[in-house]
């Protein structure tokens, strides 16, 4: 995972997981709305997984 991706996870978690699919975006957005830290953690977890083809 690149430093730019980690920075995106910290600043705007839902935008950092755009390439991971709708489920990841929705879950990260809801968690970010409920609290910034859960959203960042979810974005980091989703970003560390490889993209499914």
Secondary structure, DSSP 8 states (H G I E B T S, - for coil): --HHHHHHHHH-HHHHTGGG-HHHHHHHHHHHHH-HHHHHHHHHHHHHS----
